[in-house]
Amino acid sequence: MRVSALTFGVCLFVLIACTANPPPFDEMKWRRDVENQKQEMLYAPHNHDGRFFNPWMPMERGGFGRFLSWKFTAEERIYTEEEKAFMPAYVPNLTGRIQSMPDGDFIAWVGHSTFLIRINGEYWLTDPIFSERALVIKRKTPPAITTEEVKSLGVKVNVLVSHNHYDHFDKASIRALPDNTQIFVPLGLKGQVEEGTGKKRVTEMDWWESADAVNGVTVTCLPAQHWSRRISQGINKSLWASFLIRTPEVSIYYGGDSGYFIGYGEIGRRFPGIDYALLPVTAYHPRWFMHYAHIDAKEALDAFADLGAQRFIPTQWGTFPLGDEPVGFGVLDLKKQVVEKKIDPGRVIIMDLGGIVIMQ
């Protein structure tokens, strides 16, 4: 039986990769590179020939070979049994507890990057995913509420979709939400949402654009340092974003998915007084592969400081295994970094699945 040159090449690459050490990564150089970027580039054009990019620091792409290098090189570190076993606690009956609270604004953690937020009597969902899998990756913990239970709340739902990766844009989950759901997405994603979910109330936004939602809520689309791709949509054919939800009484920053970048400081300058910063702490090992698109625990706290926010809620942990590290590792790392940086632990709110934070 003949073996094609392509098959032979892939097998040879895998064999070499499996015996190779991880590429070196210089944390100090990476931080210098970030800090040397020009702030005005946050406002520069970010689409060329139909593809989006981060103008302050374009991503260096290594193609499929770089991905294989990650998957088949040795792990950079060995995790302890505690790190492997740590998972978020689960608080049952989120729907019943919400129904017992007829008034007041709150943030509830559903799982991964999905939060159910009540503001001025309406609900907001961030990157809703209730499915068992993100494409092929199976979740380790169940969502704290179902789409049917969301419907049972009987109030209009608004949705933020930060980008098109499968753990953030889940068509089945959005399709199951009420027909009148209002959805806010970054540029290039409106058609995918409409065609894939049947929802028609879709507002497409560019970075720094704001839109008025009902009940005195303003939504602002803001930069993030990431990228996009789906099977049905090519590399960087749609934009990625973070969002700020604001009322005269409260402001919530939802960071989506992002590496550490100069944008956090500029967002904090432009929008002072952020009450809650929801920032990811997952999929950052190995650093040589993940550093551009994912912040680690230390950088998440730096971003929190840059934003000038009052409270920090970690997102995107405890659900999908997306990096080398166990799904609960990010929060254990975060706790250590809080101590090392001498941050008031009362400002860092580590939520349980189904947990509720009452907004003051």
C-alpha positions in Angstrom: 0.0 0.0 0.0 1.4 3.4 -1.0 1.7 6.2 1.4 1.1 9.7 0.0 3.8 12.3 0.4 1.4 14.5 2.4 0.6 11.6 4.8 4.3 10.8 5.2 5.1 14.5 5.8 2.4 14.8 8.5 3.6 11.6 10.2 7.2 12.7 10.1 6.2 16.1 11.6 4.2 14.5 14.4 7.1 12.2 15.2 9.6 15.1 15.4 7.1 17.2 17.4 6.5 14.5 19.9 10.2 14.3 20.7 10.7 18.1 20.7 10.8 20.5 23.6 8.3 23.4 23.7 9.5 26.6 22.0 10.9 29.1 24.4 8.8 32.0 25.5 10.0 35.3 27.1 7.4 36.8 29.4 9.3 40.1 29.9 9.8 40.6 26.1 6.1 39.9 25.6 5.1 42.6 28.1 7.6 45.1 26.5 6.1 44.4 23.1 2.6 45.0 24.5 3.5 48.2 26.2 5.4 49.6 23.2 2.2 49.6 21.0 0.7 52.9 20.0 -2.6 53.8 21.6 -3.9 55.6 18.5 -3.8 52.3 16.6 -6.8 51.2 18.7 -8.8 53.5 16.4 -7.1 52.6 13.2 -8.8 50.7 10.3 -8.9 47.0 11.1 -10.2 45.4 7.9 -8.2 44.7 4.7 -9.5 42.8 1.7 -12.4 41.4 3.7 -10.3 40.2 6.7 -10.2 41.8 10.1 -7.0 42.2 12.1 -5.7 43.9 15.3 -3.9 47.1 13.9 -1.9 47.8 17.1 -0.3 44.3 17.0 -1.2 42.0 14.1 -1.2 38.3 15.0 1.7 36.2 13.7 0.1 33.1 12.3 2.0 29.8 12.1 -0.7 27.9 10.3 -1.6 24.3 10.9 2.0 23.4 11.7 2.0 25.7 14.7 -1.2 24.0 16.0 0.3 20.6 15.6 3.4 21.8 17.4 1.2 22.6 20.4 -0.7 19.4 20.3 2.3 17.1 20.0 5.1 18.7 21.9 5.6 17.9 25.6 3.7 19.9 28.1 5.5 22.8 29.7 4.5 21.8 33.2 3.1 19.0 35.3 -0.1 19.8 37.2 -0.7 18.8 40.8 -3.6 16.5 41.8 -5.3 19.6 43.4 -5.0 21.5 40.2 -6.4 18.6 38.2 -9.3 18.1 40.6 -10.4 21.6 41.4 -13.8 22.5 39.9 -16.4 25.2 40.6 -19.1 24.5 43.1 -22.7 24.1 41.8 -25.7 25.9 43.4 -29.0 24.3 42.2 -32.3 25.8 41.4 -31.1 29.0 39.8 -34.5 29.6 38.2 -36.4 29.3 41.4 -34.0 31.6 43.2 -34.4 34.2 40.5 -38.2 34.0 40.6 -38.0 34.6 44.3 -36.3 37.9 43.5 -38.8 40.0 41.7 -36.7 43.2 41.9 -33.1 44.2 41.7 -30.1 43.9 39.3 -27.9 40.9 39.5 -25.2 38.8 37.7 -25.6 35.0 37.7 -23.0 32.5 36.3 -24.4 29.9 34.0 -21.1 28.4 33.0 -18.0 29.1 30.9 -18.5 32.7 29.5 -22.2 32.6 29.8 -23.7 35.0 32.4 -27.3 35.8 33.0 -27.5 39.5 33.9 -30.7 41.3 35.0 -30.6 45.1 34.5 -33.7 47.3 34.8 -36.0 44.3 34.6 -34.6 42.8 31.4 -32.2 39.9 31.0 -28.8 39.8 29.2 -26.9 36.7 28.2 -23.2 36.8 27.4 -22.0 34.3 24.7 -24.7 31.8 25.6 -23.8 28.2 25.3 -26.1 25.6 26.9 -25.0 22.7 24.6 -23.0 19.7 25.8 -20.2 20.4 23.3 -18.4 23.3 21.8 -18.1 21.7 18.3 -16.3 18.5 19.6 -15.0 19.6 23.1 -17.3 18.3 25.8 -18.2 20.3 28.8 -17.0 19.2 32.3 -19.9 20.9 34.2 -23.5 21.4 33.3 -25.0 24.9 32.7 -26.8 26.3 35.7 -29.9 27.1 33.7 -31.5 25.8 30.5 -33.0 27.7 27.6 -36.4 26.5 28.6 -35.9 27.9 32.1 -34.7 31.2 30.6 -37.9 31.3 28.6 -39.9 30.6 31.7 -38.7 33.9 33.2 -41.1 35.6 30.9 -39.0 38.7 30.2 -37.3 39.9 27.0 -33.7 38.6 26.5 -30.8 40.5 25.1 -27.6 38.6 23.9 -24.0 39.7 23.5 -21.9 37.6 21.1 -18.2 38.5 21.3 -16.9 36.4 18.4 -17.6 33.3 16.3 -15.6 30.6 18.0 -17.8 27.6 19.0 -17.5 28.1 22.7 -18.8 31.7 22.4 -21.2 31.5 19.4 -23.4 28.4 19.8 -26.2 28.5 17.2 -28.3 25.9 18.9 -28.4 27.8 22.1 -29.4 31.1 20.5 -31.9 29.3 18.3 -33.7 28.0 21.4 -34.1 31.5 22.9 -37.3 33.5 22.5 -38.0 34.8 19.0 -37.9 38.4 20.1 -34.4 38.1 21.5 -32.2 41.1 20.6 -28.6 40.2 19.7 -25.6 42.4 19.5 -22.6 41.1 17.5 -19.4 42.5 16.0 -19.0 43.3 12.3 -19.4 40.4 9.9 -21.3 38.1 12.2 -24.9 39.3 11.6 -25.5 37.0 8.6 -24.2 34.0 10.4 -26.5 34.6 13.4 -29.6 35.3 11.3 -29.1 32.3 9.0 -27.9 29.9 11.7 -30.5 30.8 14.4 -33.5 32.3 12.7 -33.3 35.4 14.9 -33.9 38.7 13.1 -33.3 41.3 15.7 -29.5 41.4 15.2 -27.5 44.6 15.7 -24.0 44.5 14.1 -21.4 46.9 15.6 -17.9 48.0 15.1 -15.4 48.8 17.8 -16.2 52.0 19.8 -19.8 52.1 18.5 -22.7 52.4 20.9 -26.3 51.4 20.6 -29.3 52.2 22.8 -31.1 49.2 24.2 -34.4 49.5 26.0 -34.9 50.5 29.6 -32.1 53.0 29.7 -29.3 50.5 28.8 -26.5 51.5 26.4 -24.3 48.8 24.8 -20.8 49.8 23.5 -18.8 47.4 21.3 -15.1 47.6 22.2 -11.8 46.2 21.0 -10.3 42.8 22.0 -7.1 41.1 21.0 -8.3 37.9 19.4 -9.2 36.3 16.0 -12.1 34.4 14.4 -12.8 31.3 12.4 -15.5 28.7 11.9 -15.9 25.8 9.5 -18.6 27.9 7.7 -16.6 31.2 7.9 -13.0 31.7 7.0 -10.2 33.1 9.1 -10.9 36.6 10.4 -14.0 37.1 8.2 -15.9 38.5 11.2 -14.7 40.8 14.0 -14.2 40.0 17.6 -15.0 42.3 20.5 -15.6 43.1 24.1 -18.7 44.9 25.3 -19.7 47.5 28.0 -23.3 47.5 29.3 -24.2 50.8 31.0 -27.0 52.4 32.8 -26.9 55.6 34.9 -26.5 53.3 37.9 -24.2 50.5 36.9 -21.6 49.5 34.2 -20.5 46.0 33.4 -17.5 45.2 31.1 -17.6 41.8 29.4 -14.2 41.0 28.0 -15.2 38.1 25.7 -11.9 36.4 24.7 -8.7 38.4 24.5 -5.0 38.5 25.0 -3.4 41.3 27.1 -3.3 44.5 25.2 -3.1 48.3 25.5 -6.9 48.5 24.9 -7.7 47.8 28.5 -6.1 51.0 29.7 -7.8 53.1 26.9 -11.2 51.5 27.7 -10.7 52.4 31.4 -9.8 56.0 30.4 -12.8 56.4 28.0 -15.3 54.8 30.4 -14.3 55.6 34.0 -16.2 54.0 36.9 -16.7 50.5 35.6 -18.4 48.5 38.4 -17.8 44.9 37.3 -15.2 43.5 34.9 -15.9 40.0 33.6 -12.5 38.7 32.3 -11.4 35.3 31.1 -8.9 33.1 33.0 -8.5 30.0 30.8 -6.6 28.4 27.9 -3.4 30.2 28.5 -1.0 27.2 28.7 1.3 26.7 26.8 2.2 30.4 26.9 4.3 30.3 23.7 1.1 29.3 21.8 -1.6 31.0 23.7 -0.2 34.4 24.9 -1.4 36.5 22.0 -5.1 35.6 22.2 -5.6 34.6 25.9 -4.7 36.4 29.1 -3.3 34.4 32.0 -4.3 35.0 35.6 -1.6 37.7 36.2 -2.6 39.6 33.1 -6.3 39.3 33.9 -5.5 41.2 37.2 -3.4 43.7 35.2 -6.3 44.2 32.8 -8.7 44.7 35.8 -6.4 47.4 37.1 -6.1 49.0 33.7 -9.9 49.1 33.4 -10.1 50.8 36.8 -13.0 48.5 37.6 -14.3 48.1 41.2 -14.8 44.3 41.1 -13.5 41.4 39.0 -15.4 38.3 38.1 -13.4 35.5 36.3 -15.0 33.9 33.3 -14.5 31.0 31.0 -13.1 28.6 33.6 -14.5 25.3 35.0 -16.4 24.2 31.8 -14.5 23.4 28.6 -10.9 22.1 28.5 -9.4 24.4 25.9 -5.7 24.7 26.9 -3.2 22.4 28.4 -4.2 23.4 31.9 -7.1 21.7 33.8 -10.4 23.6 33.7 -10.2 24.9 37.3 -6.5 25.8 37.2 -7.1 29.4 36.2 -8.9 30.3 39.4 -6.3 28.6 41.6 -3.7 30.6 39.8 -5.8 33.7 40.2 -6.0 33.3 44.0 -2.3 33.0 44.2 -1.8 36.1 42.0 -4.3 38.1 44.2 -2.1 37.4 47.2 1.2 38.1 45.4 -0.2 41.4 44.0 -1.7 42.3 47.4 -5.1 43.0 45.9 -8.1 43.3 48.2 -9.6 39.8 47.9 -13.1 41.3 48.4 -12.8 42.9 45.0 -12.3 39.5 43.2 -15.6 37.6 43.1 -15.1 33.9 42.3 -18.6 32.7 41.5 -20.1 29.3 41.9 -22.1 27.8 39.0 -25.6 29.1 39.6 -24.3 31.7 42.0 -25.9 35.2 42.1 -24.1 38.5 42.7 -26.5 41.3 43.7 -25.3 44.5 42.0 -25.1 47.3 44.5 
